[in-house]
Amino acid sequence: MALTLGLLSSGTLLGGCAQNLDLGILYAAPGKYDYLRCPDLPGRLAGAMAREKQLNDLIARANQDPAGPAISAAAYSADLAQARADQKMLRQAAVDKGCGPIEPGAPPPPAAPPGGR
């Protein structure tokens, strides 16, 4: 009985920690966007954001079916995590390079100096 309670309480504690993990980072290769110049980043970010929207629309459509949540989780969860990880890495690359804002609708970033980032 005490063992069962101990296992249940530790499982609950670990389950709470798992909710806060950013598993999307597993889909992003370190340095994936380091080779891009500042003017290239906004287009890549817009593409990743469009992909995330497309996947969310597909998930919403799949969830209309009774078996939809299971099917959409199996079919789209990895791609959705990849799109979100790409966005995070692109934003971080912009910060690391000092590009300024790269969000859609933001003013274009300044051109990098020759031989620079």
CNS distance restraints for C-alpha pairs under 8 A (distance, minus, plus):
assign (resid   1 and name CA) (resid   5 and name CA) 6.31 0.50 0.50
assign (resid   2 and name CA) (resid   6 and name CA) 6.09 0.50 0.50
assign (resid   3 and name CA) (resid   7 and name CA) 6.15 0.50 0.50
assign (resid   4 and name CA) (resid   8 and name CA) 6.13 0.50 0.50
assign (resid   5 and name CA) (resid   9 and name CA) 6.08 0.50 0.50
assign (resid   6 and name CA) (resid  10 and name CA) 6.13 0.50 0.50
assign (resid   7 and name CA) (resid  11 and name CA) 5.96 0.50 0.50
assign (resid   8 and name CA) (resid  12 and name CA) 6.18 0.50 0.50
assign (resid   9 and name CA) (resid  13 and name CA) 6.26 0.50 0.50
assign (resid  10 and name CA) (resid  14 and name CA) 6.11 0.50 0.50
assign (resid  11 and name CA) (resid  15 and name CA) 5.90 0.50 0.50
assign (resid  12 and name CA) (resid  16 and name CA) 6.27 0.50 0.50
assign (resid  13 and name CA) (resid  17 and name CA) 6.57 0.50 0.50
assign (resid  14 and name CA) (resid  18 and name CA) 6.25 0.50 0.50
assign (resid  15 and name CA) (resid  19 and name CA) 6.62 0.50 0.50
assign (resid  16 and name CA) (resid  20 and name CA) 7.25 0.50 0.50
assign (resid  17 and name CA) (resid  21 and name CA) 6.88 0.50 0.50
assign (resid  23 and name CA) (resid  27 and name CA) 7.81 0.50 0.50
assign (resid  23 and name CA) (resid  81 and name CA) 7.72 0.50 0.50
assign (resid  24 and name CA) (resid  28 and name CA) 7.23 0.50 0.50
assign (resid  24 and name CA) (resid  81 and name CA) 4.88 0.50 0.50
assign (resid  24 and name CA) (resid  82 and name CA) 6.43 0.50 0.50
assign (resid  24 and name CA) (resid  84 and name CA) 6.77 0.50 0.50
assign (resid  24 and name CA) (resid  85 and name CA) 5.20 0.50 0.50
assign (resid  25 and name CA) (resid  85 and name CA) 5.62 0.50 0.50
assign (resid  27 and name CA) (resid  81 and name CA) 6.89 0.50 0.50
assign (resid  27 and name CA) (resid  82 and name CA) 5.31 0.50 0.50
assign (resid  27 and name CA) (resid  85 and name CA) 6.27 0.50 0.50
assign (resid  28 and name CA) (resid  32 and name CA) 7.34 0.50 0.50
assign (resid  28 and name CA) (resid  82 and name CA) 6.95 0.50 0.50
assign (resid  28 and name CA) (resid  85 and name CA) 5.61 0.50 0.50
assign (resid  28 and name CA) (resid  86 and name CA) 6.32 0.50 0.50
assign (resid  28 and name CA) (resid  89 and name CA) 7.08 0.50 0.50
assign (resid  31 and name CA) (resid  35 and name CA) 7.86 0.50 0.50
assign (resid  32 and name CA) (resid  89 and name CA) 7.88 0.50 0.50
assign (resid  33 and name CA) (resid  89 and name CA) 7.27 0.50 0.50
assign (resid  33 and name CA) (resid  90 and name CA) 6.54 0.50 0.50
assign (resid  33 and name CA) (resid  93 and name CA) 6.45 0.50 0.50
assign (resid  34 and name CA) (resid  93 and name CA) 6.47 0.50 0.50
assign (resid  36 and name CA) (resid  40 and name CA) 6.01 0.50 0.50
assign (resid  36 and name CA) (resid  41 and name CA) 6.82 0.50 0.50
assign (resid  37 and name CA) (resid  41 and name CA) 6.88 0.50 0.50
assign (resid  37 and name CA) (resid 112 and name CA) 7.06 0.50 0.50
assign (resid  37 and name CA) (resid 117 and name CA) 5.99 0.50 0.50
assign (resid  38 and name CA) (resid  42 and name CA) 7.87 0.50 0.50
assign (resid  38 and name CA) (resid  94 and name CA) 6.76 0.50 0.50
assign (resid  38 and name CA) (resid  97 and name CA) 7.32 0.50 0.50
assign (resid  38 and name CA) (resid  99 and name CA) 5.44 0.50 0.50
assign (resid  38 and name CA) (resid 109 and name CA) 6.48 0.50 0.50
assign (resid  38 and name CA) (resid 110 and name CA) 7.51 0.50 0.50
assign (resid  38 and name CA) (resid 111 and name CA) 6.90 0.50 0.50
assign (resid  38 and name CA) (resid 112 and name CA) 6.65 0.50 0.50
assign (resid  38 and name CA) (resid 117 and name CA) 7.36 0.50 0.50
assign (resid  39 and name CA) (resid 108 and name CA) 7.31 0.50 0.50
assign (resid  39 and name CA) (resid 109 and name CA) 6.10 0.50 0.50
assign (resid  39 and name CA) (resid 110 and name CA) 7.41 0.50 0.50
assign (resid  39 and name CA) (resid 111 and name CA) 6.53 0.50 0.50
assign (resid  40 and name CA) (resid  44 and name CA) 6.66 0.50 0.50
assign (resid  41 and name CA) (resid  45 and name CA) 6.10 0.50 0.50
assign (resid  41 and name CA) (resid  90 and name CA) 6.58 0.50 0.50
assign (resid  41 and name CA) (resid  94 and name CA) 7.11 0.50 0.50
assign (resid  41 and name CA) (resid 102 and name CA) 6.58 0.50 0.50
assign (resid  42 and name CA) (resid  46 and name CA) 6.07 0.50 0.50
assign (resid  42 and name CA) (resid 102 and name CA) 4.80 0.50 0.50
assign (resid  42 and name CA) (resid 103 and name CA) 6.32 0.50 0.50
assign (resid  42 and name CA) (resid 104 and name CA) 6.72 0.50 0.50
assign (resid  43 and name CA) (resid  47 and name CA) 6.23 0.50 0.50
assign (resid  44 and name CA) (resid  48 and name CA) 6.27 0.50 0.50
assign (resid  44 and name CA) (resid  90 and name CA) 7.62 0.50 0.50
assign (resid  45 and name CA) (resid  49 and name CA) 6.08 0.50 0.50
assign (resid  45 and name CA) (resid  86 and name CA) 7.74 0.50 0.50
assign (resid  45 and name CA) (resid  87 and name CA) 5.83 0.50 0.50
assign (resid  45 and name CA) (resid  90 and name CA) 6.40 0.50 0.50
assign (resid  45 and name CA) (resid  91 and name CA) 7.86 0.50 0.50
assign (resid  45 and name CA) (resid 102 and name CA) 7.48 0.50 0.50
assign (resid  45 and name CA) (resid 103 and name CA) 7.22 0.50 0.50
assign (resid  45 and name CA) (resid 104 and name CA) 7.93 0.50 0.50
assign (resid  46 and name CA) (resid  50 and name CA) 6.07 0.50 0.50
assign (resid  46 and name CA) (resid 103 and name CA) 7.58 0.50 0.50
assign (resid  46 and name CA) (resid 104 and name CA) 6.37 0.50 0.50
assign (resid  47 and name CA) (resid  51 and name CA) 6.15 0.50 0.50
assign (resid  48 and name CA) (resid  52 and name CA) 6.24 0.50 0.50
assign (resid  48 and name CA) (resid  83 and name CA) 5.34 0.50 0.50
assign (resid  48 and name CA) (resid  84 and name CA) 7.37 0.50 0.50
assign (resid  48 and name CA) (resid  86 and name CA) 6.51 0.50 0.50
assign (resid  48 and name CA) (resid  87 and name CA) 6.05 0.50 0.50
assign (resid  49 and name CA) (resid  53 and name CA) 6.29 0.50 0.50
assign (resid  49 and name CA) (resid  83 and name CA) 7.14 0.50 0.50
assign (resid  49 and name CA) (resid  84 and name CA) 7.84 0.50 0.50
assign (resid  49 and name CA) (resid  87 and name CA) 7.03 0.50 0.50
assign (resid  50 and name CA) (resid  54 and name CA) 6.13 0.50 0.50
assign (resid  51 and name CA) (resid  55 and name CA) 6.17 0.50 0.50
assign (resid  51 and name CA) (resid  80 and name CA) 7.98 0.50 0.50
assign (resid  51 and name CA) (resid  83 and name CA) 6.43 0.50 0.50
assign (resid  52 and name CA) (resid  56 and name CA) 6.13 0.50 0.50
assign (resid  52 and name CA) (resid  80 and name CA) 5.96 0.50 0.50
assign (resid  52 and name CA) (resid  83 and name CA) 5.64 0.50 0.50
assign (resid  52 and name CA) (resid  84 and name CA) 6.89 0.50 0.50
assign (resid  53 and name CA) (resid  57 and name CA) 6.14 0.50 0.50
assign (resid  54 and name CA) (resid  58 and name CA) 6.29 0.50 0.50
assign (resid  55 and name CA) (resid  59 and name CA) 6.10 0.50 0.50
assign (resid  55 and name CA) (resid  76 and name CA) 6.67 0.50 0.50
assign (resid  55 and name CA) (resid  79 and name CA) 7.66 0.50 0.50
assign (resid  55 and name CA) (resid  80 and name CA) 6.32 0.50 0.50
assign (resid  56 and name CA) (resid  60 and name CA) 6.10 0.50 0.50
assign (resid  56 and name CA) (resid  80 and name CA) 7.81 0.50 0.50
assign (resid  57 and name CA) (resid  61 and name CA) 6.19 0.50 0.50
assign (resid  58 and name CA) (resid  62 and name CA) 6.08 0.50 0.50
assign (resid  58 and name CA) (resid  72 and name CA) 7.81 0.50 0.50
assign (resid  59 and name CA) (resid  63 and name CA) 6.01 0.50 0.50
assign (resid  59 and name CA) (resid  68 and name CA) 7.88 0.50 0.50
assign (resid  59 and name CA) (resid  69 and name CA) 7.70 0.50 0.50
assign (resid  59 and name CA) (resid  72 and name CA) 5.43 0.50 0.50
assign (resid  59 and name CA) (resid  73 and name CA) 7.96 0.50 0.50
assign (resid  59 and name CA) (resid  76 and name CA) 7.16 0.50 0.50
assign (resid  60 and name CA) (resid  64 and name CA) 6.82 0.50 0.50
assign (resid  61 and name CA) (resid  65 and name CA) 7.92 0.50 0.50
assign (resid  62 and name CA) (resid  68 and name CA) 4.62 0.50 0.50
assign (resid  62 and name CA) (resid  69 and name CA) 6.90 0.50 0.50
assign (resid  62 and name CA) (resid  71 and name CA) 7.29 0.50 0.50
assign (resid  62 and name CA) (resid  72 and name CA) 6.00 0.50 0.50
assign (resid  63 and name CA) (resid  67 and name CA) 7.37 0.50 0.50
assign (resid  63 and name CA) (resid  68 and name CA) 4.14 0.50 0.50
assign (resid  63 and name CA) (resid  69 and name CA) 5.15 0.50 0.50
assign (resid  63 and name CA) (resid  72 and name CA) 7.12 0.50 0.50
assign (resid  64 and name CA) (resid  68 and name CA) 6.30 0.50 0.50
assign (resid  65 and name CA) (resid  69 and name CA) 7.97 0.50 0.50
assign (resid  67 and name CA) (resid  71 and name CA) 6.33 0.50 0.50
assign (resid  68 and name CA) (resid  72 and name CA) 5.77 0.50 0.50
assign (resid  69 and name CA) (resid  73 and name CA) 5.98 0.50 0.50
assign (resid  70 and name CA) (resid  74 and name CA) 6.27 0.50 0.50
assign (resid  71 and name CA) (resid  75 and name CA) 5.99 0.50 0.50
assign (resid  72 and name CA) (resid  76 and name CA) 5.44 0.50 0.50
assign (resid  72 and name CA) (resid  77 and name CA) 7.10 0.50 0.50
assign (resid  73 and name CA) (resid  77 and name CA) 5.05 0.50 0.50
assign (resid  76 and name CA) (resid  80 and name CA) 6.02 0.50 0.50
assign (resid  77 and name CA) (resid  81 and name CA) 6.12 0.50 0.50
assign (resid  78 and name CA) (resid  82 and name CA) 6.16 0.50 0.50
assign (resid  79 and name CA) (resid  83 and name CA) 6.21 0.50 0.50
assign (resid  80 and name CA) (resid  84 and name CA) 6.25 0.50 0.50
assign (resid  81 and name CA) (resid  85 and name CA) 6.02 0.50 0.50
assign (resid  82 and name CA) (resid  86 and name CA) 6.04 0.50 0.50
assign (resid  83 and name CA) (resid  87 and name CA) 6.35 0.50 0.50
assign (resid  84 and name CA) (resid  88 and name CA) 6.32 0.50 0.50
assign (resid  85 and name CA) (resid  89 and name CA) 6.12 0.50 0.50
assign (resid  86 and name CA) (resid  90 and name CA) 6.01 0.50 0.50
assign (resid  87 and name CA) (resid  91 and name CA) 6.18 0.50 0.50
assign (resid  88 and name CA) (resid  92 and name CA) 6.19 0.50 0.50
assign (resid  89 and name CA) (resid  93 and name CA) 6.01 0.50 0.50
assign (resid  90 and name CA) (resid  94 and name CA) 6.24 0.50 0.50
assign (resid  91 and name CA) (resid  95 and name CA) 6.38 0.50 0.50
assign (resid  91 and name CA) (resid 102 and name CA) 7.33 0.50 0.50
assign (resid  92 and name CA) (resid  96 and name CA) 6.07 0.50 0.50
assign (resid  93 and name CA) (resid  97 and name CA) 6.04 0.50 0.50
assign (resid  94 and name CA) (resid  98 and name CA) 5.92 0.50 0.50
assign (resid  94 and name CA) (resid  99 and name CA) 5.01 0.50 0.50
assign (resid  94 and name CA) (resid 100 and name CA) 6.65 0.50 0.50
assign (resid  94 and name CA) (resid 101 and name CA) 7.54 0.50 0.50
assign (resid  94 and name CA) (resid 102 and name CA) 7.14 0.50 0.50
assign (resid  95 and name CA) (resid  99 and name CA) 6.32 0.50 0.50
assign (resid  95 and name CA) (resid 100 and name CA) 6.92 0.50 0.50
assign (resid  97 and name CA) (resid 117 and name CA) 6.38 0.50 0.50
assign (resid  99 and name CA) (resid 109 and name CA) 5.89 0.50 0.50
assign (resid  99 and name CA) (resid 110 and name CA) 7.14 0.50 0.50
assign (resid 100 and name CA) (resid 109 and name CA) 6.06 0.50 0.50
assign (resid 101 and name CA) (resid 106 and name CA) 6.21 0.50 0.50
assign (resid 101 and name CA) (resid 107 and name CA) 7.51 0.50 0.50
assign (resid 101 and name CA) (resid 108 and name CA) 7.99 0.50 0.50
assign (resid 101 and name CA) (resid 109 and name CA) 6.96 0.50 0.50
assign (resid 102 and name CA) (resid 106 and name CA) 6.27 0.50 0.50
assign (resid 102 and name CA) (resid 107 and name CA) 7.96 0.50 0.50
assign (resid 102 and name CA) (resid 108 and name CA) 7.38 0.50 0.50
assign (resid 102 and name CA) (resid 109 and name CA) 7.03 0.50 0.50
assign (resid 112 and name CA) (resid 116 and name CA) 5.94 0.50 0.50
assign (resid 112 and name CA) (resid 117 and name CA) 5.96 0.50 0.50
assign (resid 113 and name CA) (resid 117 and name CA) 7.33 0.50 0.50
